[in-house]
């Protein structure tokens, strides 16, 4: 009997360490990128590579539910590359939020990626901190060849029967609650003040391309940092009529407070996942920043067609925008980490 009890004790002591659950890794900041060319290091950079190589994010962590492995820095900054499009962004961010390896309860989230830019507001390589993320997929679209006379474009809100002109046109029937997302106003202002003087390099090719937009003073400037809102759509749209719609859509869904500056393909999905995770106290939706940088314009240059412009390679292959996303975004991430004793429990002001 004694021998049996001793054997049981020995077995228990051997098994207990295997049953011990590791403490979740506390994360200070999650950097969200969306696409990468080839590998995440050592080749042509996409949105993720500069963070992995320069920050750096030394440790690779398996992430079977995602599109790429996660990367983790020594300071507790976690990097994710979601894959392109709203569906990939939603699924990847939701999977990360439910991953028990990480404590994300105090984490700040920085979405940093390239985008189409409205030449009325931005030059190529410029960076815009969003206060509103507006979805551009959840709508009714009429075939362009059958748009009624007098309509500015063939897009109308869900539940409506005509293009929206005033706020009341957005609540005429069935709709969904994932079209408009407001970000923390004071956090966005803090990020902008911290980064507004960041220098963003741009090549001669970028300068030559923007020179075609002489009727748009902001498009003619060297790259700069500003505050401006983003429209999210998995459909890669292009052209003057769509640009007209994008400006109207962002103003209407932001109660006339927003200004469309960038077009992206993921952010309403990312915001949907983060707000769902906030419902179950996995993340803090007040700690989210969205930074989009202009790799191309949303309209063609004078004398070129929308078809040419939508399918042409980005000037300088979008390098200025990729640089801007890292250079501007990393200033904020480093400030959060350096002042973590304060910002862990108190949002920057």
Buried (B, 14 or more C-beta within 10 A) or exposed (E): EEEEEEEEEEEEEEEEEEEEEEEEBBBBBBBBBBBBEEEBBEEEBBBBBBBBBEBBBEEBBEBEEBBBBBBBBEBBBBBBBBBBBBEBBBBBBBBBBBBEBBBBEBBBBBBBBBBBBBBBBBBBBBBBBBBBBBBBBBBEEBEEEEBEEEEEBBBBBBBBEEBBEEEEBBEBEEBEEBBBBBBBEEBBBBBBEBBBEBEBEBBEBBBEBBEBBEEBEBBBBBBBBBBBBBBBBBEEBBBEBBBBBBBBBBBBBBEEEBBBBBBBBBBBBBBBBBBBBBEEEBBBBEBBBBBBBBBBBBBBBEEEEBEEBBEEEBBBBBBBBBBBBBBBBBBBBBBBBEEBEEBEEEBBE
